Amino acid sequence: MKEFKHFINGEYVASASGKTFENRSPVDNSLIGQVHEAGEAEVDAAVRAAKAALKGPWSKLTQKQRAAMLNKIADRINERFDEFLAAECLDTGKPRSMASHIDIPRGAANFKEFADSMSHPTEGFRMETPDAKGAVNVGHRTPKGVVAVISPWNLPLLLMTFKVGPALACGNTVVVKPSEETPATATLLGEVMNECGIPAGVFNVVHGFGPNSAGAFLTTHPLVDAITFTGETRTGEIIMKAAAVGLRNVSMECGGKNPGLVFADCDLEKAVEGTMRSAFVNCGQVCLGTERVYVERSIFDQFLARMKEEVAKLKLGRPEDPDANFGPLVSLEHRDKVKSYYDLAREEGATVEIGGGVPDMGAELNDGAWIEPTIWTGLPEDARVIREEIFGPCCHIRPFDTEEEAIELANDTNYGLACAIWTENSARALRVAEQMEVGLAWVNSWFLRDLRTSFGGAKQSGLGREGGVHGLEFYTETKNICIKL
């Protein structure tokens, strides 16, 4: 049986209390191992180790030297690719075909990309003074300090390193609290840090839950200088309240109820393929996914028919099944939540076009967190299924008649993370994208990311931006130095 310990100050550490919790496979509910739950003592030790490391060898490295170490981390993850792949699939149940092309390569690439892009540009201004001798102002960036990284379970390695990569590139130290559902790859990354010579205390991992556990102890710790979080909006609000004490910086990517807009002048096959990905990839457990799809009426029936055809082709199966392209949800608890929305959709009057229940996976897998990919039609816009984030493999498809109506429907939500627009009319693409109340607008694509660009949401989908210079603003403090000549 596996044992997942905390990684603190370069060493694996058990919880002093002896408290552990189970890590179970979403595929068949079998026991993977026991995870140590951090108390205040373990979190305090991790934060203090990170604080001390800020004044150690890590702080003496040049930007170029840090970049070289981050590139080494990426290379070592790729060298141990099969181990990371096995760990990620064991925790999440997702098909190896997906994790081997997205989760692990992108998780490693985050270190390389941010090592190269997070240089510290300076700004300089010459100013006049009354004595005519002038002065020079120079901007100087320093690390923020100890950064608490609260990462989610849907893309555990990728979304964790999306924060750890730029934080370390800027010279910070980190304490990572991965989701209690997916402890494996964060724990394994500690070994890589040691193998690559990262000084003790620079990278730390504590396991546990939110309230009265590792998450709460970490976000309220007075020595934490900044908090970066990805997860649901309600948890983000709790973290913001904690961060207010001490005025700590926060960066949050929270929930979404993202729209897809399909216009009659789209490439239909491209739109169907893209919407299949945005609604059903990773079993719908993607914050950027499109649970609301609006289709111009003249192609509505054709689009719906093609979507149903493609959903029917999805192959549910174990991660190691080479033909499987659809896994279970992350846990039985999350399956129960998603299933409750499936039941609610019927109560609210939805037409279930396909799916809508729990599949029979056979005796070996029926105890797993399996659920059917589902399409609904016929719901009003005030239905809870339309208003609330489900985070499962489902979407509601509705027709629209005009561009103005499509924009109004798409923006009628408390969230504002992302959207996908399908049209071959470039003028319309830009016109509609500019009116979307979101942080990310894709045209004729989805999940296409250049890490130099901004990432984050509007409204209740988040606070702040990361990526490229936007991440530089969050992970560093800017000091102005004024020199009188």
C-alpha positions in Angstrom: 0.0 0.0 0.0 1.3 3.5 -0.9 1.9 6.1 1.8 1.8 9.7 0.9 3.9 11.9 3.3 4.5 15.6 3.4 7.6 17.0 1.7 9.1 19.6 4.1 12.5 21.1 3.9 13.8 18.5 1.5 12.6 15.5 3.4 9.5 13.3 3.5 7.7 13.7 6.9 4.9 11.9 8.5 2.2 13.7 10.4 3.1 14.0 14.1 -0.6 13.2 15.0 -0.6 10.0 13.0 -3.7 11.2 11.2 -4.2 9.8 7.7 -7.0 9.5 5.2 -7.7 7.1 2.4 -6.8 7.7 -1.3 -9.1 5.6 -3.4 -9.2 4.8 -7.1 -12.0 6.5 -9.0 -11.9 3.6 -11.5 -13.1 0.8 -9.1 -13.0 2.4 -5.6 -10.0 0.2 -4.6 -7.7 1.5 -1.9 -4.5 3.2 -3.4 -2.9 4.2 -0.1 -3.0 6.3 3.0 -2.3 10.1 2.9 -0.9 11.9 5.9 -3.0 14.8 7.0 -1.1 17.9 8.0 -1.9 19.7 11.2 -0.8 23.1 12.3 2.6 21.8 13.2 3.4 20.4 9.8 2.1 23.5 8.0 4.1 25.7 10.3 7.2 23.7 9.6 6.7 23.9 5.9 6.1 27.6 5.9 9.1 28.3 8.1 11.3 26.1 6.0 10.2 28.1 2.9 10.8 31.4 4.8 14.3 30.3 5.8 15.1 29.2 2.2 14.5 32.7 1.0 17.8 33.7 2.7 19.8 30.7 1.8 21.5 29.5 -1.4 18.4 30.0 -3.5 18.5 33.8 -3.0 22.1 33.9 -4.3 21.3 32.4 -7.7 21.1 34.6 -10.8 18.0 34.5 -13.0 20.0 32.5 -15.5 21.0 30.0 -12.8 17.5 29.6 -11.6 16.3 29.1 -15.2 18.8 26.3 -15.7 17.6 24.5 -12.5 14.0 24.8 -13.7 14.9 23.4 -17.1 16.6 20.5 -15.2 13.4 19.8 -13.3 11.4 19.6 -16.6 14.0 17.3 -18.1 13.9 15.0 -15.0 10.0 14.8 -15.0 10.3 13.7 -18.6 13.0 11.2 -17.7 10.6 9.8 -15.1 7.6 10.2 -17.4 6.1 6.7 -16.8 6.2 7.2 -13.1 4.4 10.5 -13.2 1.9 9.1 -15.8 1.1 6.1 -13.6 0.7 8.3 -10.5 -1.6 10.8 -12.3 -3.8 8.1 -13.8 -4.0 6.2 -10.5 -5.3 9.3 -8.8 -7.7 10.6 -11.5 -8.7 7.6 -13.5 -8.2 9.5 -16.7 -7.2 7.6 -19.9 -3.4 7.3 -20.3 -3.9 8.5 -23.9 -5.0 11.9 -22.5 -2.6 12.2 -19.6 0.4 11.2 -21.7 -0.3 13.9 -24.2 -1.5 16.7 -21.9 -1.0 16.3 -18.2 2.6 15.1 -17.9 4.2 16.9 -20.9 2.4 20.2 -20.1 3.2 19.8 -16.4 6.9 19.5 -17.3 6.8 22.2 -19.9 5.5 24.7 -17.4 9.0 24.7 -15.8 10.7 25.3 -19.1 8.3 27.9 -20.4 8.4 30.0 -17.3 12.1 29.6 -16.8 12.6 31.3 -20.2 9.8 33.9 -20.0 10.0 35.1 -16.4 13.0 37.4 -16.7 12.9 40.6 -14.7 12.7 43.5 -17.1 13.4 46.9 -15.6 11.8 50.2 -16.3 13.7 53.5 -16.2 12.7 57.1 -16.3 14.8 60.3 -16.4 13.1 63.2 -14.7 13.8 66.9 -14.4 14.5 68.5 -11.0 14.6 72.2 -9.9 18.4 72.2 -9.8 18.5 71.1 -13.4 20.7 68.1 -12.5 17.9 65.6 -12.8 17.2 62.2 -11.3 16.8 58.7 -12.6 14.1 56.2 -11.5 14.8 52.6 -11.9 12.3 49.7 -11.3 13.7 46.7 -9.4 11.9 43.5 -8.9 12.3 41.2 -5.9 10.6 37.8 -5.1 7.2 38.1 -3.3 8.4 35.6 -0.6 6.6 32.5 0.5 3.8 31.6 -1.9 1.0 29.2 -0.9 -0.1 27.2 -3.8 -3.6 25.6 -3.5 -4.0 23.4 -6.6 -7.1 21.4 -7.8 -7.7 17.7 -8.6 -8.8 17.9 -12.3 -5.3 18.5 -13.8 -3.2 17.9 -10.7 0.4 18.2 -12.1 -0.3 20.6 -14.9 -2.2 23.2 -12.8 0.2 22.9 -9.9 3.3 23.5 -11.9 1.5 26.3 -13.7 1.9 28.1 -10.4 5.1 26.6 -9.0 7.0 27.2 -12.2 6.7 31.0 -12.3 6.9 31.3 -8.6 10.3 29.6 -8.5 11.4 31.3 -11.6 10.9 34.7 -9.8 12.9 33.5 -6.8 10.1 32.7 -4.4 9.7 29.6 -2.3 6.5 27.6 -2.2 4.3 25.5 0.0 1.9 23.4 -2.1 -1.4 22.0 -0.8 -2.6 19.6 -3.5 -6.2 18.4 -3.5 -6.9 15.7 -1.1 -8.2 13.7 -4.0 -4.9 13.7 -6.0 -1.8 13.7 -3.7 0.5 11.5 -5.9 2.3 13.7 -8.4 2.9 16.6 -6.0 4.5 14.1 -3.6 6.6 12.6 -6.4 7.8 16.0 -7.5 9.6 16.3 -4.2 12.0 13.5 -5.3 12.7 15.4 -8.5 13.4 18.6 -6.6 16.1 16.8 -4.6 17.5 15.0 -7.6 17.9 18.4 -9.4 19.6 20.1 -6.4 16.8 22.5 -5.5 17.8 23.7 -2.0 15.8 22.4 0.9 12.8 24.5 1.8 12.3 26.0 -1.7 9.6 23.4 -2.6 7.3 22.0 0.1 4.1 19.9 0.1 1.5 19.5 2.8 -1.5 17.2 2.4 -5.0 17.6 3.8 -8.4 19.1 3.5 -9.6 22.7 3.6 -11.4 23.8 6.8 -9.6 23.0 10.0 -6.9 21.2 8.0 -3.9 21.9 5.8 -5.7 24.4 3.6 -7.0 26.6 6.4 -3.7 26.4 8.3 -1.7 27.4 5.3 -3.8 30.3 4.0 -4.0 31.9 7.5 -0.3 31.4 8.3 1.2 34.9 9.0 4.5 34.1 7.2 2.8 33.3 3.9 3.3 36.3 1.6 0.9 35.4 -1.3 -1.7 32.9 -2.1 -2.5 31.5 -5.5 -5.6 29.3 -5.9 -7.5 27.3 -8.5 -10.8 25.9 -7.5 -14.5 26.6 -6.9 -15.7 30.2 -6.2 -17.0 29.5 -2.6 -13.6 28.2 -1.5 -12.0 31.3 -3.2 -14.2 33.6 -1.1 -13.0 31.8 2.1 -9.4 32.2 1.1 -9.9 35.9 0.3 -11.2 36.5 3.8 -8.1 34.7 5.2 -5.8 36.7 2.9 -7.3 40.0 4.1 -5.5 39.5 7.4 -2.1 40.8 6.7 -3.1 42.1 3.3 -1.6 39.2 1.5 -1.7 39.1 -2.3 -4.1 36.6 -3.9 -4.5 35.3 -7.4 -7.5 33.1 -8.0 -8.9 31.2 -10.9 -12.4 30.0 -9.8 -15.5 28.5 -11.2 -17.0 28.9 -14.7 -20.2 28.3 -16.6 -18.6 28.9 -20.0 -20.6 29.4 -23.2 -19.9 28.0 -26.6 -21.3 30.1 -29.6 -21.8 28.3 -32.9 -22.7 30.5 -35.8 -24.2 29.2 -39.1 -21.1 30.3 -41.0 -18.8 28.0 -39.0 -17.0 25.0 -40.3 -19.5 22.5 -38.8 -17.2 19.6 -38.4 -14.6 21.8 -36.8 -17.2 23.2 -34.4 -18.5 19.7 -33.5 -15.0 18.4 -32.9 -14.1 21.5 -30.8 -17.3 21.4 -28.8 -16.9 17.7 -28.1 -13.5 18.5 -26.6 -14.7 21.6 -24.6 -17.7 19.7 -23.2 -16.4 16.2 -22.6 -12.6 16.1 -22.4 -11.3 14.9 -19.0 -14.9 13.8 -18.3 -16.0 17.4 -18.3 -13.8 18.2 -15.3 -12.2 21.3 -16.8 -12.8 24.8 -15.5 -12.7 26.1 -19.1 -15.3 23.6 -20.4 -18.5 24.7 -22.2 -21.6 23.5 -20.3 -23.7 26.0 -22.2 -23.7 25.8 -26.0 -25.7 28.2 -28.2 -26.2 27.4 -31.9 -27.7 29.5 -34.6 -31.1 28.1 -35.4 -30.5 27.3 -39.1 -27.9 24.7 -38.2 -29.2 23.7 -34.7 -30.7 20.3 -35.7 -27.7 19.4 -37.8 -25.3 20.3 -35.0 -27.2 18.5 -32.3 -27.4 15.4 -34.4 -23.7 15.4 -35.0 -22.9 15.9 -31.4 -25.1 13.0 -30.4 -23.4 10.8 -32.9 -19.9 11.7 -31.5 -21.0 11.3 -27.9 -22.3 7.8 -28.7 -18.8 6.9 -29.9 -17.0 7.8 -26.6 -15.4 4.7 -25.1 -15.5 4.4 -21.4 -12.7 2.3 -19.9 -9.8 1.9 -17.6 -6.8 4.2 -18.0 -4.7 1.5 -19.5 -7.2 0.6 -22.1 -5.7 1.9 -25.4 -9.2 2.3 -26.9 -10.7 4.2 -24.0 -11.0 8.0 -24.3 -13.4 8.6 -21.4 -12.7 7.9 -17.7 -14.6 8.1 -14.5 -15.1 11.3 -12.4 -12.5 11.9 -9.8 -14.5 10.4 -6.8 -17.7 8.9 -5.8 -18.5 12.1 -3.9 -18.2 14.1 -7.1 -20.1 11.5 -9.1 -23.0 12.0 -6.6 -22.9 15.7 -7.1 -22.9 15.5 -10.9 -25.6 12.8 -10.8 -27.8 15.2 -8.7 -27.6 17.7 -11.5 -28.6 15.0 -14.0 -31.7 14.3 -11.8 -32.4 18.0 -11.4 -32.3 18.5 -15.2 -35.2 16.1 -15.6 -37.1 17.8 -12.8 -36.6 21.2 -14.5 -38.0 19.8 -17.8 -34.9 19.1 -19.9 -35.0 16.8 -22.9 -32.3 14.2 -22.4 -30.8 13.9 -25.8 -28.3 11.3 -24.8 -26.9 9.9 -21.5 -28.3 11.2 -18.3 -27.4 8.4 -15.9 -24.8 6.0 -14.5 -23.5 3.4 -16.9 -23.3 -0.3 -16.2 -19.5 -0.9 -16.3 -19.6 -4.5 -15.2 -18.8 -6.1 -11.8 -15.2 -5.1 -11.8 -15.8 -1.4 -12.3 -19.4 -0.7 -11.0 -18.0 0.6 -7.7 -16.1 3.3 -9.5 -17.1 6.9 -10.2 -18.5 6.4 -13.7 -21.2 8.6 -15.2 -22.6 9.0 -18.7 -21.7 11.9 -21.0 -24.9 13.8 -21.4 -26.6 16.4 -23.7 -29.7 18.3 -22.8 -32.0 20.6 -24.7 -35.2 22.5 -23.8 -34.3 24.2 -20.5 -35.0 27.9 -19.8 -32.1 30.1 -19.0 -33.2 30.5 -15.3 -32.9 26.7 -14.7 -30.3 25.8 -12.1 -28.6 23.4 -14.5 -28.0 26.4 -16.7 -26.9 28.8 -13.9 -24.7 26.6 -11.7 -21.4 25.0 -12.5 -21.7 21.2 -12.7 -18.1 20.2 -13.6 -19.1 17.0 -15.3 -19.4 15.6 -18.9 -22.5 17.5 -19.9 -23.8 20.4 -21.8 -27.1 22.1 -22.7 -27.6 23.1 -26.3 -30.0 25.9 -27.2 -30.8 27.7 -30.5 -30.4 31.4 -31.1 -31.6 33.7 -34.0 -29.3 36.7 -34.0 -25.8 37.6 -33.1 -27.1 40.1 -30.4 -29.2 37.3 -28.8 -26.2 35.0 -28.7 -24.0 37.6 -27.0 -26.8 38.3 -24.5 -27.3 34.7 -23.6 -23.6 34.0 -23.3 -23.0 36.9 -20.9 -26.1 36.1 -18.8 -24.1 34.4 -16.0 -22.4 35.3 -12.7 -19.2 33.7 -14.1 -16.7 35.0 -16.7 -13.9 32.6 -17.3 -13.9 31.6 -20.9 -15.8 31.1 -24.1 -15.5 29.4 -27.5 -16.7 31.1 -30.7 -17.1 29.1 -33.9 -17.4 31.2 -37.1 -15.4 31.6 -40.3 -16.3 35.3 -40.5 -13.2 37.1 -39.1 -15.0 40.4 -38.5 -17.8 38.6 -36.6 -15.2 36.6 -34.6 -13.4 39.8 -33.4 -16.7 41.7 -32.8 -18.2 38.9 -30.7 -15.0 38.1 -28.8 -14.6 41.7 -27.8 -18.1 41.7 -26.2 -17.7 38.5 -24.2 -17.4 39.2 -20.5 -14.6 36.6 -20.0 -10.9 36.4 -19.3 -10.3 34.1 -22.3 -12.0 34.0 -25.6 -11.2 31.3 -28.1 -12.2 31.5 -31.8 -12.3 28.3 -33.8 -10.3 26.5 -31.1 -10.4 25.7 -27.4 -7.7 25.2 -24.7 -5.1 26.6 -27.1 -2.7 28.3 -24.7 0.4 30.4 -25.1 1.9 30.7 -21.6 3.1 34.2 -22.3 -0.5 35.4 -22.5 -2.8 36.3 -19.6 -4.9 33.7 -17.8 -7.7 34.3 -15.4 -11.4 35.1 -15.2 -13.9 38.0 -14.8 -16.9 38.3 -12.4 -17.0 35.4 -10.0 -14.5 33.4 -12.1 -11.5 34.8 -10.4 -9.2 37.6 -9.4 -6.0 38.7 -11.1 -4.1 37.3 -14.0 -1.2 34.9 -14.4 1.0 34.0 -17.4 3.9 35.9 -18.9 4.3 39.5 -17.6 1.0 39.2 -15.8 2.4 36.4 -13.6 5.5 38.5 -13.1 3.4 41.2 -11.5 1.9 38.7 -9.1 5.1 36.7 -8.2 7.3 39.8 -7.6 7.3 43.1 -5.8 8.3 46.1 -7.8 10.5 48.6 -6.0 11.2 52.0 -7.5 14.7 53.4 -6.9 15.1 57.1 -7.3 18.6 58.3 -7.8 19.2 62.1 -7.5 22.0 63.1 -9.9 
